[in-house]
């Protein structure tokens, strides 16, 4: 009788163990799938955004082309002398990403990040991408802060803790201008600290990448300046 009860207990333990193993594998699979989907969506949006910007710039150049002689346009491109005119802010069309206005892209090769940058850092927006939190705007003179979640899963700014001084950050804005920034300082601060927002950049372009530490108790700041 004792052996029978012992056998039943082992059977129950075995079943529970199997259920736990299946549950762990299922959650791990879903975790990997979610991370892959988010990163894939972000990379696709970055490519689409930059492609659209380049196409708009080319179309704008053609619209502002000056013919070098009176030969009809049908002669071909060799008879064109293009002006170096870029679209004005008024002419820029708003790009959307998952229902939110998109103003640029961020690429950080050191952590394999390619992600859209959204216009405003609302609670809903930063669930799908990173966003402008404060400052004059992407690639503008001064310090622009970009905020992103640390979900500790490889998405958004989860891997910012792996960055080191000298790593590069590439920001493409809505005009198609791509600026490379070099990381020069990485600090941890309190959630109440906001002194980094209004720092003097001495007339240079700078960015600050803002996210939480893994324990969510502090804020990780990555400072980078234009090369």
N, C-alpha and C positions, 0 to 999 in steps of 0.2 A: 504493500500500500504506500509505503514511504517512497519507494522507487517510482511508483505511478505519479504521485504528486510532484516529485522532483522532475520527472520527464515532462509533465504538463507545464511546469514553471519554465523549464528550458525552452519548450516550444513557444511559449508566450514571449519570452525574452528574444528568441530568434526572430519571431514575427515583427516585434517592435523594432529590432535592429535593422531588419530588411526595409521596413517602412521609413525609418530615419535615413537610411542610405539612399533610398529612392528619392526622398524629399530633398536631401542635400544635393544630389545630382541634378534634380529638376530645377532647384533654385539657382544652382551654379550655371546651368545651361541658360536659364532665363536672364541671369545677370550678364552673361557673355553676349547673348543675343541683343539685349538692350543696349549695351555699350557699343557693340558693332553697328547697330542701327543708327544710334545717335551720331557716332563718328562718321559713318557713311553718308548720312544726311548732310552733315556739316561740310564734309569734303565736296559733296556734289553741289551744294549751294555756293561754296567758294568758287568752284570752277565756273558755274553758271553766271555768277555775279561778275567775275572778272571778264568772262567772254562777252557778256552784254555791254559792259563798260567799254571794252575795246571796240566792239562793233559800233557803238554810239559815237565814239571818238572818230572812227574812220568815216562814218556817215556825215558827221559834222564837218570834217575836213573837206569832203567832197562838195558839201553844200556851200562851203566858203571858198571853193577853188577859184583861181583866176586863170583864164586862158592866156597862154603866152603869145597867141596870135589870133587871127580872125577865123581860123579853120573851125569848122563845125564840131560840136562835141563828139559826133560819131567817129571822128578820126581815131580817138583812143586816149589812153591815159598819158601817153608820152607828150601830149600837148597841154598838160596841166602843170601849173605851178601852184602848189597848195600853200595856204596861209597857215601859220602856226597858231590857230585859234582853237581854244578848248571850250566846251560847253560852260555857260555861266551857271550859277547856282539855280537861277530861275528856270533854266532849260533842263535841269536834271530831273529825270523821272524817278519816282520812288520805287525801289525794289522791295518786295515783301518776302518774308520767310516765316512760314507757319502762322500767318496772320499778323505779323509784326513788321513795322518798317525797318528795313535793313540799310545801314549806312556804310558798311565796309566789311572787310575781312581781316582776320588775324591768322598768321602762320608762324609757328614756333618749331623749327626743324628739330631742335634738341629733344623735344618730347612728342614729336610727330603730331602736332596739333594743327588742324586747319578748320577754322570755325567762322561762321558769320558773326558780325557785330551788329547788334540791334540798336535802334535809335535811343530808346529809353529803358532804364533799368527798373521796370516794374516787377512785382513778384511773379507775375505770370510769364513775362518775357524771359527772365533768366532761368526759367525751367526748360527752355528750348535752345538757348544759346547764351553767349556773353553779351554784355551791353555797355553802352556809355553811361557812366555814373556821374561824372562831373568834369568840367573843364570846357575849353573853347571848341573842342571837336577834333575829329581825327585828322592828324597831320597838320594841325594848326599850331602856331607859335604859343608856347605855354605848356602847362601840364594837363593832359587829359587822362582821367582815370577810367579804366575799363574793369567792370566787375563780372565775376563768374563763380558759379557754385563749385565747391569741392565735394563731389559725391563719393570720393575715394574709390572710384571705379574706372578711372582713366578718361572720363569725359570732361569737357570744358576745362576748368583750371585745377582739376584733381592732381595733376602731376607737376604743378608749379613748384612744389617743394624740391623737385629734382633739378631745378634750374640752378645755374652757377653764374657768377660774374663773367662777362664776355660772351654769353650766349646771345643769339640774335632773335629779334622779333620783327616780323615784316607786317606792316599795316598798309592795306590798300583802301583808299577812301572812295567816295562816290564819284569823284572826277576821274578815277583811274590812276591817280598818283600813288605810287608805291614807295614807302619810306622804310628803310631798315634802321632799327633801333638796337643799341647794344646795352645789355644789362650791366649796370655798374653798382647796384646795391640791392640786397635782399634783407628785409627786416621783419620781425614779428612785433606786433603792437596790440593794444587793447581794443575792444570793440568801440570804446568811447573816443578814441583818438581820431581826430580828423585833420591834424596839422599838415599831413602830407598832401591835402587837396590843393592848397593855395601856396605852394612853394615857389620861390623865385627861380626861374629857369634861365635867367640872363639872356632873354631874347631867343632862346633855342626851343626846338620841339622836344618834348619829353612825354612819356607815358608812364602810368602806374597801373600795374595789374593787381587787383584786389580780390582776395578770396579768404576763406576760413582755414584755420589749421585743422588737422585731422580730428582733433578732439572738440572742435567747434568753439573753444573757449577764447581763442585769440584770432587776430587777423594777420595774414601773410601778405606782405607788400613787396612787389618786384618793381624796382625803379629801372627805367631804361631811357637812354637819350639818343638822338639822331647821330648817326656816324659822321 
